[in-house]
Amino acid sequence: MKFHFETILPGPGESFVTEEMVAPTLDCVYHIHPECELTWIESGFGSRFIGDSIEPFSAGDLVLIGGSVPHHYLTLESDSTGPEWSRTRVVKFAPAFCGRTLLELPEFEAVARMLQEAARGLHFPEESAREAVPLLQNLFREHGARRLLTLLELLERLSRLPRRPLSGTVIEPEAAPDERLNRVLQLIHRRLAQGRPIPLAEAAAEACLTPTAFSRYFRRATRKRFIDYVTELKLSRAAGELARSDRPIVEIAFESGFSNLSNFNRQFQNSRKMTPRAYRNSFRRIDLHHADS
């Protein structure tokens, strides 16, 4: 399937790219590039799309993806509190940025294995991220050979830390733009932000397809049915709110686009394998553990 193709160009005398993005929101088209990408969310929250995975993210989120993995991060204007609300640091590097021979050495076996696993996207839990982030921050301050050595040290550290795969399948898209898909995704996100429903027929019209043809197209593009994609996006937003706020669950359910609480509870249980209340309590236990340690 085709996605927007991003061209990555390292600066003069550099073999990889570092980007520090500060803005009111974080939003980008659903895109790919041949380079691996390490993304750390310094501040802000929203939903991230990695392959066929849709999950909430918040400050401290650390994800590594392999080359040509479709991805997209979304935050909403209604959540932003100012021009610097969203802060993100990104490192983009070719899989063989340091030469294939180095990754074939036994000392770098764990790094090579991690980069292979990154074809499904890898999420590093909070404790892993806390251990790796100081090195990532140093990377943005280094120059010349020290910069390259710091990236190698960062990758070696990450290869020894706990992580989990995000995407259930490896998607192999064609390296070519598909602006039609991005128009449809932008429509979905815009309507959800406005609290308005997204009829399949309207999404199909945005793609200039009949509803039947659009359903086939959308499933081929995202590996999800249109209704499942929309539901997962709603659940992602609700999960983020449950984790970071004490607002009533019924209020979060309606704001996330669910018309009744029982349907929300059932969908959430099916997706997260726990009730919304249990999901919220799991984050409270983590906070108490950190307070006691």
Secondary structure, DSSP 8 states (H G I E B T S, - for coil): -B-EE------TT-SEEEEEEEES--B--SEE-SSEEEEEEEE--EEEEETTEEEEE-TT-EEEE-TT--EEEE--TTT--STTSEEEEEEEE-TTTT-HHHHHSGGGHHHHHHHHHGGG-EEE-HHHHHHHHHHHHHHTT--HHHHHHHHHHHHHHHHTS--EE--SS----BSS--HHHHHHHHHHHHHHHTT----HHHHHHHTTS-HHHHHHHHHHHHSS-HHHHHHHHHHHHHHHHHHH----HHHHHHHTT-S-HHHHHHHHHHHHSS-HHHHHHHHHHHHHHHHH-
